[in-house]
Amino acid sequence: MREGNLAIACALAMMLSACGGTTETGGDAATGTPAASDNAMPTATDDTAPPVDPGTQAAAATATGAEQPASGLQDRRGNPIAILPFDIGSVAMSSASLGELPFFSLPDGYAVTNRPNQRAFARFPFRLGDGLHWVEGASWDGRIGIARDQRRDKEYSARELRRNLEAVLEQAGAQKVFEGSLDNDLYYGPQLEEEIGQGFIEGVNMGGDVPTTVHVIRQADRNIWVQLATDSRSAGLVVVEERPFKATARWSDEPPFLSPPAGYGGNRPKTRDFDMYPFWTGSGFEEVEGRVHVAMVKGGERGTHSMHEVRRNLEAMMAEAGGTKVFEGRIPKEASQRYDSGLKGFYSDGTGFSWDGYDSLVYRVDRSGGRQVWVHARLEYLGAGWVVVEREGFVQTAGLLPASAMKQQLDADGRVAIQVNFAVDEADILPDSQPQIDQVLALLREDPALRLSIDGHTDNTGDATHNQRLSEARAKSVVAALTSQGIEASRLEAKGHGQSQPVADNDTDEGRAKNRRVELVRLG
């Protein structure tokens, strides 16, 4: 979006620069002196009622003991935040012709000084009364100041900017429902800091006491909310076109089961035929084995990602599938650190490395025949993702390589790969590998002069340094298993090569499986 044009590329229905009216309501927002009666929450009226003065509404709310419902949210100081209701019927209907979001142009010499954030569906808590009011729909927010090419000749005036915007809002049939201070501590509490403080950073990242107003435009087919905060150098503007949520992502009965919302992408999804992922249940981890799917979910363009849109679509898919919510919130740090980067690396596109650093949603879908699908979703302000595991038992696909076949390949090539299974991200040899170890023992016993290097290899999933250490440890584990059965240690060496010597493409599950191997290499 070009500097100096607040609207997106469409015809603007209202040209603010032609307006010169004022809309004072008993106080001057530009100087931070609010009218005593404007800091109010509307009360219910019927749809045909004329506009109600916010001061009258505030008095009525106080007289009837209007409640401020507990929200579970806290501000930056740890105080509870009231999420307040709002009766849209108390706002007079407007028939003004409006264009597309964000609807208004700026006065001469003013421009959007940042790159605005515009989202197809998000939510923002507008200032209202002594708390906030959630509104969800299409959103826009930006920081307003003097246009770059006008800075030599023009000075910023909060009064000029606010008077112009309030004039055009009046022409659009808007009703002011709040006037007071921004109190931005409300937006930087532990639950809202990422979604609101970052996603709507330009609208709220100002002094807590800066003058702030909220206007509502009620029309037959939509409602438009506008929050404007002004200080001595710039203004923050948030516009939300309120609309009901419509899911654009669908649950599928076939893997990978989940789809991203319309317009969202990310890296190429990844799949493993069999692995384990630990799902946090609130009290511990449920380690689920089976076919796994990993997907990054991110808005297609900068400033378009909405963690709320991802959340709502995920909830809709889980409702469609009949899923059960197992956990919602933040995984405790101590629990998050239980698993290291070796396990987390492959899943990092979906759930990152620091599971305690973002909001998580964990679901279980119970399917016919006792089957289960587990989902762990990561929700962050700049990106999201999920890990999906279809629980199933392990099916062995590797076969035993007998001593005779190993000898034949060693004689021909000087090396042979064998199938040794280890615990996930560990060097412990699993019991099902003992038959293969027994064949290596037979090979060594049949040829007492044979000396071998046991070489460990990994795929490229995760950190290279970690993979190097893991491959060395696994090679040593095989050597230990052989020497414990009477093979002289002088006949064996252990080497780890990590991910440095792939024999197949690491971009496929089949290729990565071939790269995770133990090789016997003839010495001398």
JOMOLIN-V528899 format. One record per pair of residues at least 6 apart in sequence whose ideal C-beta (glycine too) atoms are under 7 Angstrom apart, sorted by the first residue. I is the first residue (numbers start at 1). GAP is how many residues later the second one is. If there is no record, write none. Layout:
[[I:GAP] [I:GAP]]
This chain:
[[1:7] [1:111] [1:114] [1:115] [3:108] [3:109] [3:110] [3:144] [3:145] [4:107] [4:143] [6:96] [6:98] [6:99] [6:100] [6:106] [7:92] [7:95] [7:98] [8:92] [8:93] [10:89] [10:90] [11:88] [12:87] [12:93] [13:84] [13:85] [13:86] [14:90] [14:154] [14:157] [14:158] [15:90] [16:88] [16:89] [16:90] [16:91] [16:148] [16:152] [17:88] [17:90] [17:91] [19:145] [19:148] [19:149] [19:152] [21:146] [21:149] [22:141] [22:145] [23:143] [23:144] [23:147] [25:10] [25:13] [25:151] [26:9] [26:11] [27:6] [27:7] [27:8] [27:11] [27:152] [29:133] [29:150] [29:182] [29:184] [30:128] [30:129] [30:132] [30:181] [30:200] [32:179] [34:145] [34:146] [35:144] [37:17] [37:18] [37:21] [38:16] [38:17] [38:138] [38:141] [39:19] [39:90] [39:139] [39:140] [39:141] [40:14] [40:15] [40:17] [40:18] [40:21] [40:89] [41:16] [41:17] [41:20] [41:25] [41:43] [41:45] [41:87] [41:88] [42:10] [42:15] [42:44] [42:45] [42:48] [42:135] [43:14] [43:17] [43:18] [43:44] [43:47] [44:43] [44:45] [44:46] [45:7] [45:42] [45:44] [45:45] [46:43] [47:42] [49:41] [50:42] [51:41] [51:124] [52:38] [54:122] [54:123] [57:33] [68:14] [68:16] [68:62] [68:63] [69:13] [69:14] [70:10] [71:10] [71:11] [71:12] [73:8] [73:10] [73:116] [73:118] [73:119] [74:6] [74:7] [74:115] [74:116] [74:117] [75:6] [75:110] [75:111] [75:114] [76:109] [76:112] [76:113] [77:108] [81:50] [81:51] [81:105] [81:108] [82:48] [82:49] [83:48] [83:49] [83:50] [83:51] [84:44] [84:45] [84:47] [84:48] [84:49] [86:42] [86:47] [88:130] [88:135] [91:84] [91:125] [91:127] [92:81] [92:83] [92:126] [93:125] [93:126] [93:127] [94:78] [94:79] [94:123] [94:124] [94:125] [96:75] [96:76] [96:77] [98:74] [101:17] [101:37] [101:39] [101:138] [101:140] [102:38] [102:137] [103:121] [103:136] [104:64] [106:38] [107:53] [107:54] [107:57] [109:37] [109:38] [109:41] [109:45] [110:34] [110:36] [110:37] [110:51] [111:36] [111:37] [112:30] [112:31] [112:32] [113:30] [113:31] [113:32] [113:121] [114:28] [114:29] [114:88] [115:188] [116:24] [116:25] [116:26] [116:187] [117:24] [117:82] [117:83] [117:186] [118:22] [118:185] [118:186] [119:19] [119:20] [119:185] [119:187] [119:190] [120:18] [120:143] [120:189] [121:15] [121:16] [121:17] [121:124] [121:185] [121:188] [122:14] [122:17] [122:77] [122:184] [122:186] [122:187] [123:11] [123:12] [123:13] [123:185] [124:11] [124:15] [124:72] [124:76] [124:114] [124:116] [125:7] [125:8] [125:9] [125:71] [126:6] [126:7] [126:9] [126:88] [126:99] [126:101] [127:51] [127:53] [127:55] [127:85] [127:87] [127:100] [128:49] [128:50] [128:86] [132:54] [135:90] [135:105] [135:107] [136:109] [136:172] [137:103] [137:104] [137:105] [137:106] [138:103] [138:105] [139:100] [139:101] [140:99] [141:59] [141:61] [141:62] [141:96] [141:97] [142:60] [142:95] [143:59] [143:91] [143:93] [144:17] [144:90] [144:91] [144:93] [145:11] [145:88] [145:89] [146:8] [146:10] [156:77] [158:72] [158:73] [158:74] [158:77] [161:69] [161:74] [162:66] [162:68] [165:63] [169:46] [169:57] [172:45] [173:44] [174:41] [174:42] [174:43] [174:52] [175:40] [175:41] [176:37] [176:39] [177:37] [177:38] [177:39] [178:35] [178:36] [179:34] [180:32] [181:27] [181:28] [181:29] [181:31] [182:22] [182:24] [182:26] [182:28] [182:30] [182:47] [183:25] [184:20] [184:22] [184:24] [185:23] [187:9] [187:10] [187:17] [188:9] [194:186] [194:187] [195:112] [195:113] [195:186] [196:8] [197:7] [198:183] [199:107] [199:108] [199:182] [200:38] [202:34] [203:24] [203:33] [203:34] [203:35] [204:32] [206:23] [206:25] [206:30] [207:24] [210:19] [210:20] [210:21] [211:19] [212:15] [212:16] [212:17] [213:15] [214:11] [214:12] [214:13] [215:11] [216:7] [216:9] [217:6] [217:7] [222:19] [222:20] [222:21] [223:19] [224:15] [224:17] [225:15] [225:17] [226:13] [227:11] [228:7] [228:9] [229:6] [229:7] [245:67] [247:66] [247:69] [248:13] [248:14] [248:65] [249:10] [249:11] [249:12] [249:64] [249:67] [249:68] [250:9] [250:67] [251:6] [251:7] [251:66] [251:69] [251:70] [252:7] [255:36] [255:38] [255:135] [256:13] [256:37] [256:39] [256:132] [257:116] [257:131] [258:59] [258:117] [258:128] [258:130] [260:37] [261:48] [261:49] [261:52] [263:36] [263:37] [264:33] [264:34] [264:35] [264:36] [265:33] [265:35] [266:29] [266:30] [266:31] [266:32] [266:119] [267:29] [267:82] [269:24] [269:25] [269:26] [270:24] [270:79] [271:21] [271:22] [271:238] [272:20] [272:237] [273:18] [273:236] [274:15] [274:16] [274:17] [274:120] [275:17] [276:11] [276:12] [276:13] [276:148] [277:11] [277:15] [277:70] [277:110] [277:112] [278:7] [278:8] [278:9] [278:61] [279:6] [279:7] [279:9] [279:47] [279:83] [279:95] [279:97] [280:47] [280:51] [280:55] [280:80] [280:82] [281:45] [281:46] [281:81] [282:45] [288:86] [288:101] [288:103] [289:102] [289:105] [290:99] [290:100] [290:101] [290:102] [291:99] [291:101] [292:95] [292:97] [293:95] [294:52] [294:53] [294:55] [294:56] [294:93] [295:54] [295:55] [295:90] [295:91] [296:53] [296:54] [296:87] [296:89] [297:13] [297:87] [297:88] [297:89] [298:7] [298:85] [298:86] [299:6] [299:7] [305:77] [305:78] [307:72] [307:73] [307:74] [307:77] [310:69] [310:74] [311:68] [314:47] [314:63] [318:45] [321:44] [322:43] [323:40] [323:41] [323:42] [324:39] [324:40] [325:38] [326:36] [326:37] [326:38] [327:33] [327:35] [328:33] [329:30] [329:31] [330:26] [330:29] [330:30] [331:24] [331:25] [331:29] [332:24] [333:23] [336:18] [336:19] [336:20] [340:85] [341:12] [341:121] [341:122] [341:125] [342:83] [342:120] [342:124] [342:128] [343:81] [343:82] [344:9] [345:116] [345:117] [345:118] [346:115] [346:116] [347:40] [349:36] [350:28] [350:35] [350:36] [350:37] [351:25] [351:27] [351:34] [351:36] [352:26] [358:20] [358:21] [358:22] [359:20] [360:16] [360:17] [360:18] [361:16] [361:18] [362:13] [362:14] [363:12] [364:8] [364:10] [365:7] [365:8] [366:6] [367:6] [371:20] [372:19] [373:15] [373:17] [374:15] [374:17] [375:11] [375:13] [376:10] [376:11] [377:7] [377:9] [378:6] [378:7] [378:8] [398:21] [400:35] [400:36] [400:39] [401:17] [401:18] [401:35] [401:38] [402:37] [403:36] [403:39] [403:40] [403:43] [406:10] [406:33] [406:37] [406:114] [407:36] [409:7] [410:6] [410:110] [410:112] [414:107] [414:108] [415:104] [415:105] [415:106] [415:107] [416:103] [416:104] [417:100] [417:102] [418:18] [418:22] [418:100] [418:102] [419:17] [420:9] [420:13] [420:16] [420:58] [420:98] [421:9] [421:11] [421:12] [422:6] [422:7] [422:8] [422:52] [423:7] [427:43] [427:46] [427:47] [427:50] [428:49] [429:48] [429:52] [437:44] [440:42] [440:80] [441:41] [441:44] [441:46] [444:6] [444:38] [444:43] [444:47] [451:40] [451:72] [451:73] [452:39] [452:40] [452:68] [452:69] [452:70] [452:71] [453:40] [453:42] [453:68] [453:70] [454:21] [454:24] [454:25] [454:38] [454:39] [454:40] [454:64] [454:66] [455:20] [455:40] [455:42] [455:63] [455:64] [455:66] [456:15] [456:16] [456:18] [456:19] [456:40] [456:41] [456:62] [457:14] [457:40] [457:44] [457:58] [457:59] [457:60] [457:62] [458:9] [458:12] [458:13] [458:40] [458:41] [458:57] [458:58] [459:40] [459:47] [459:53] [459:56] [459:57] [460:39] [460:46] [461:51] [464:34] [464:35] [467:31] [467:32] [468:28] [468:30] [471:25] [471:26] [471:27] [472:22] [472:24] [474:44] [475:19] [475:20] [475:21] [475:43] [476:18] [478:40] [479:13] [479:15] [482:10] [483:6] [483:9] [493:30] [502:13] [503:11] [503:12] [504:7] [504:10] [504:11] [505:6] [506:6] [506:9]]
